[in-house]
Amino acid sequence: MKYSEEIVINKPVEKVVELFDNPDNLKKWMEGLQSFEPLSGEPGQPGARSRLKFKMGNREIEMIETIITRKLPEEFSGTYEIKGVFNIVKNRFIRLPDNKTKYITEQEFQFKGFMKFIAILMPGIFKKQSRKYLTDFKKFVENEA
């Protein structure tokens, strides 16, 4: 499954990228994130791996992030692996007039086992979660000054 989402943030691209690029900010806009733990490589750089732990309702989810590309603001991409799910995410930040930024995220999901059925039955939950993260990030950036 592939899709993209985008949002306009009322801040200049330099500020948006600065806040996006700081892992200490993740908990400020990524609801449910409990911890971000670097595992190998230099955090935020290609090849770096980190463990992210989330609590979503009664469920605890652990995923492994691997950074693929770091060419901010043009592209920041990585993979996210959870049992039964492999997600490739490409983030782009585009400078707009009036000190605004367009944030575009492209998602590609690959599913195995039981997660294939979840994806078939409820594909909208993935898009809804992506949209929520974009909206929450926008609110965080616009309120951070």
C-alpha angles and dihedrals in degrees: 000000000000131000142143134221130193140186137181115236120201095227133082118271093247092060093043092052092045091055094041092050096056112087089199086071096057094090090051093067109010104084114217096020108140101173145358114204123182110223105178142351126022109314113254094014127109111280095021115135126204137175118231120193121199134185112208111177106307093339126095115207127192123193136178118226121203118187113225106171133017113183101132130222092014096051144353112174138170147152127253120201126197126161105289095002133087113182127187113198127190117189123194131181119202124194112235130187120273094037094293130137132209110216113200124185122189117198131196118183127193117190135200134188118341092359089067088065093047090051092050095045098041112019091152094068091071094050091044091054092048091050091049092053091049092049093046091048091051091051091048094050095044092050095045113089 
